[in-house]
Amino acid sequence: MALLSKKDRGLILDPLADNNPITIQVLGICSALAITAQLKASIVMGISVMFVLGVGNVVISLMRNIIPSKIRIIVQLVVVAALVIIVDQVLKAFAYELSKTLSVFVGLIITNCIIMGRFEAFALGNGPWRSFLDGIGNAAGYALILVVVGFFRELLGSGTLLGFKVLGDPIAKTGLYAIGYENNGFMLLSPMALIVVGIIIWVQRARNKALIEEN
Amino acid sequence: MGLKEKLHSIKEDFKGKKMAPAFNALHTFLYTPNETTHSGAHIRAVDDLKRTMNTVIIALLPVLVWGIFNAGYQHYAAIDAAQGVVREASLFGNFFTWDNFILGAWTVLPLVIISYGVGLAVEFVFAVIKGHEVEEGYLVTGMLVPLIVPVDIPLWMLAVAVVFGVVIGKEVFGGTGMNILNPALTIRAFLFFAYPTWMSGDKVWVHGAQAAAGTPDAFSGETILGSYAQNNSVVYDFADKFFGFIPGSVGETSTFLIIIGGLFLMFTKIASWRIILSAVVGAAVMGLIFNGVVDQGWITESSKFYGLMSTPFWEHLIIGGIAFGIVYMATDPVSGAQTNTGKYWYGFLIGFISIMIRVFNPAYPEGVFLAILLMNVFAPTIDHYVVQANVKQRMKRLKLKTA
């Protein structure tokens, strides 16, 4: 017996590719541009959003029948704010340097469109288990793009991956730097993150023509 | 069978195949194709895109030749200066010499080859993938790029920047004629933000300065703008600045030749005189404002802006890349404003903002490329308001008549 039914598997897998929150729905762009200069920050941000969205979706789903629809946005905000505070405190306690790098963007998870979007579009109408899968799936799709962007930006911009000098030492001139290679400073600036995301969108739609919008 | 017929028969073989655009591009470069337009009403004119592009290239050739000699001249002049020998520039005495030409050609021609080679390769790949004809847009871009970079820029950096500029600046928007930004300036902007150490400072403008740094033979060549930005005085007199015996990017030093090229482009109606005129006025106005501020005593010599603010407004026009930018870049018919009124505004703001960036942000010693890119983005907005104003005016007239 498969662990997940075919429908449930779709909840996890669709957001990774053909229904990706960043490249298809174009949500959550702000944080994708701001914190992807380092791969480590991208991974931590992805995990944080996965926690908030997974747990948040379950909580909202459990309360979906008792939330008055007039004040549901406020309730959603309270839930997501509580979860974000937990994430923020955990990061400050166990990864202080990293939480300084992420700075305000951990707090801004609250305003990440993906989270409110999934609460509204999915958790309010589905059971906890499926909501959980949906939350994890969408957050994974978000994290996937963050990691890809972070990988290229850190590799080309700083010549490192997760802090390891994979291309050699730029000051001691070893590895690639010995033959004249230099880091691309543009990669560390936010506009380049937008261009990298744009290239991912381009490649994805070139491979799957069904995703191209009509205009 | 002559070469011409042979090529035509090969063309038939290629028809409908994937490589057809690549072959056609090379073919039409040599011969006019023997086919006519298939539909619609036609305006008969001889100035097709290829001729337009070639005219601009002709206008750029004197600048390129000057750039080659100047690259050599600046190298030897800087070495002399480091040894305390003062050099008096003389056109045939020490400028048009074989030594200068050989060294200059050795450093500048690789830039030209890389720029054309990489850029056209990207164009061909995209034409073959998308199945359209190769467009001529890159002919001018490929010539502009080597003229707006420092002589010693590493070739691989130039290649990376050209790929970026052509793909992101042009192809993603749909190729020649569809681009929002000027591709040559996109390439320069990429280089500037990606590798700032190779695009600014006092070591990159003269060939060999970077390599000699730290050795006993070290020499440097600060651009005039760089010196002013640090409130230093410069040793060059008016003739040096105007005729171009100064360090700088390859092609932008000689304002005199750029003016000749500009007149040629205006005479052939390739470049818009409205944009050129209003850009010069815009730059002069901003320069006059700064001069006035200094005259009033609001800015004193202790200010870091003093050097560039006190520079006379006419001098702003002949130093740095502003003349080159206004004549060859701002007049790009694709990314510039299209309406006549819009062109005045577009040009004026380019000149105005260029000088403003130049003075207020010493981190960007030359502001003209950023100003043109900025106005490229705003050109459609300017056109929109010009058209709307015209519509409004006509509606008013209509109402008056009918009322």
Contacts between the chains, C-beta under 8 A, distances in Angstrom:
chain1	res1	chain2	res2	distance
A	180	B	154	6.0
A	180	B	156	7.2
A	181	B	156	7.9
A	182	B	154	7.9
A	182	B	157	7.4
A	182	B	195	6.0
A	182	B	197	7.8
A	182	B	198	7.7
A	184	B	160	7.8
A	184	B	194	4.4
A	184	B	195	7.2
A	185	B	193	6.3
A	185	B	194	5.4
A	185	B	195	6.7
A	185	B	196	6.1
A	186	B	190	6.3
A	186	B	193	4.2
A	186	B	194	3.8
A	187	B	194	7.4
A	189	B	193	6.4
A	195	B	168	6.1
A	198	B	172	7.7
A	202	B	172	6.8
